[in-house]
Amino acid sequence: MTHASFLPTVPLLPPTVHGPKVFGTFTLEVLTPQGEATAPLLLDWEVRAWPVARLGDATLEARPRRPELTVADLAAALHCAGYTPLGPVRPRPSS
């Protein structure tokens, strides 16, 4: 298993920034270290966050920067960054 690396968190992008309709490979809800909807900067992942979540502080969408990374790698990277994944991690097709 690889060790997760992380960088500090960044706030959400302003709502006027438009991205692709389907961004991530995985979607999940999380508890954040600050209790606010911030996306972690993870070395091997592209992540965006929304402040809409039924269980936690935010909903994250993530896609790996390397094809061999798995859901377990994402969970490990989030834990190292102080985030707690909640509920199932749902796979999504990339656009």
N, C-alpha and C positions, 0 to 999 in steps of 0.2 A: 504494500500500500504506500502511496506517495504521501508526503507531508504537505499539508495545505499552507500556502503563504497568503498573506493578506496585507492590505494597505488601509489607511484610515477611511472612514465613511465619508460620503458626500451627500449633500441634500438632493432632493428630487429635482428633476428638470422642470422649468416652468411649463404650465399647461399649453403654452403657445408653440412649444417645440413638437414637431410631428415626426414620428418614426414609422417604421413598417407596421402593418396591421398585426402580424404575428411575429413577435420578436424572439421569444425564447424557446428553448428545447424543453425546459422544465418550468412548471408553475407551482408555487407553494406559498403558504402563509407562514409568517415568522413573528417572534417576539424580538424586538430590537434592543440593543444595549441602552439607548436613551429613551425608549418608549415612544419614539417618533418614527414616522415612515421615511427612513433613509436607506439608501442602497449601499451595501458594502462594496469597496473596491477590492476584488479578489484577483490575485495574480493570473490565474488560469481561466477566469470566467468573465463574461460580459453580463451585467446585472442591471435591471431597472426595477423600481419599486413604485407602488401606489399606496395611498393611505386608506384604501378600502380593504377591510378584512373582517371576517366574521369571528375568527378565533383570536387573532393577534393584533400586532401594531401595523402590519403592512402585508401586502401581497407582493411577492417577488417573481420575476420572470428571469430565467438565467439560461445562457447557452455557453457551452464549453469552447475554449479556444483551441483545444486539442481533441481529436476524435476519440481517443481512448478513455477520456474522463467519464465517470458514471455518476449516478445519483448519490452513491456513498461518498464519492470524492467531493461533490457539492455540499453534502451535509457536514463533512469534516471541515471544509473550508469555512462554512458558515459558523460552526462551533468555535473555530479558532478566532474568528472575528467578533465573537461575543453574541452571535445570533442564535436563536433557538427555533429550529424548524417545527411546525405544528401540522398535524394531520398528514395526509398522503402527499407525496410529490407527484404531480400529474405530468406525464409527458405530453408535449405538443409538437406538431409538425412545424418545421421552420419554413418561412416563406422565401 
